[in-house]
Amino acid sequence: MASYSPTATQEASNGSPPSVKSEGSEESMKLKKEISLLNGVCLIVGNMIGSGIFVSPKGVLIHSASYGLSLVVWTIGGIFSVFGALCYAELGTTITKSGASYAYILEAFGGFLAFIRLWTSLLIIEPTSQAVIAITFSNYMVQPIFPTCIAPYLANRMLAAACICLLTFVNCAYVKWGTRVQDFFTYAKVIALIAVIITGLVKIGQGHTQNFEGLFEGSSQDPGGIALALYSALFSYSGWDTLNFVTEEIKDPERNLPLAIAISMPIVTVIYILTNVAYYTILPMNAILDSDAVAVTFADQVFGVMNWTIPLAVALSCFGGLNASILASSRLFFVGSREGHLPDSLCMIHVHRYTPVPALLFNGLMALIYLCVEDVFRLINYYSFSYWFFVGLSILGQLYLRWKQPDRKRPLKLSLFYPIIFCLLTVFLVVVPLYSDTVNSLIGIGIALSGVPVYFLCCYTPAHKRPLRLRSFIAKSGVLIQKVCYSVLTEMDVDKAE
């Protein structure tokens, strides 16, 4: 875990695997810029719109207690998420490294806090969320095969594992394959939601407005309840930072990163609000609150013999969301390795395909390990505190860099109003889990703090002072990974590195 330096052409004396590049070669060994504006929009929309809007958009309704207030909360959540996404647009065009909040925290506050961010992602956030998405995909795919009973546990997990392995292979093969998969499945989920929205609007046009009489009647007066409703909405909007994980692979990032965010955020906000309007038009409140899958209940009432399309749409939505998560998280581990916080072997790329094969395989392996945990859904409760804390810290870093580096080139420069408001919002988002789910939040904090000794042993301690056997094992495994994955260490743009 030595700090990253531009790749040499010969093997380093400490046993690190070499990078190969012939003299005079015009091909440099680094990730290629293959993500277009459309790919970027599909990555953001595809990751933000997961299974939640189909399965359980009732978290907001439970705490707001009325249709009217819940729609207001969804709107406010969308506006606040736009603020965060705009802040990340500035950060992404100022700090042109992949890795999203990890890269921004590293730039603003140094290696220690950045490593803790990376550690929580590696240990809990990314593998847990991917395992959960894969299991949800599997549940909806096997449901037609076992219509009257629960699917066998092993069959469910094996299909989920197959899904993770397939998408890992696709992203290892070519970046273009991954983006094409993402584009297709984003179109599929958006079309499904548009069908739900059109159905709801047609019903409203036909006079089915009885559920909207007394729209705000019974609204929650409890500030704590409204806070929890807003928290649920904001969590549903999470994923707007997806494109920042792959900044180095975006074509013309100074233009396409902000533009993709500007296009995606209104699309998702409008879809979320209108989808809930459609649900509220057809279903009474008790039916929504009692349903395990709101969109399926909706389809059973209005789609007739075509009601099978919604479970299929949920599965497709999960598949696309998992692909976006795999693409983004593998780049996080790739950048963490390049910065010296993970073994060097994870920042290798395939010599012909220019994909981070070792990082993708590592990410897939971690997701498969967590797939073996029977109660994996419980693990996802542990990271809400950490997730919002590090998002807030990265935007606080934006304010810090404005102060410390006022003359730094910023292709997009926002009013300070946006990061200040969002930083205040993240204080709220950090406090709410401590209030509503104290035990799980404390466990999440403990998981983050477990990275402290790892940082001082493996990153802070000079390489020559680390145990010889550990160094030898890392060097030998790095060479083995290089041979098996047919990969070499990536190069880095020296200007950007500085």
Order of alpha helices (4+ residues) and beta strands (2+ residues): alpha-alpha-alpha-alpha-alpha-alpha-alpha-alpha-alpha-alpha-alpha-alpha-alpha-alpha-beta-alpha-alpha-alpha-alpha-alpha-alpha-alpha-beta-alpha
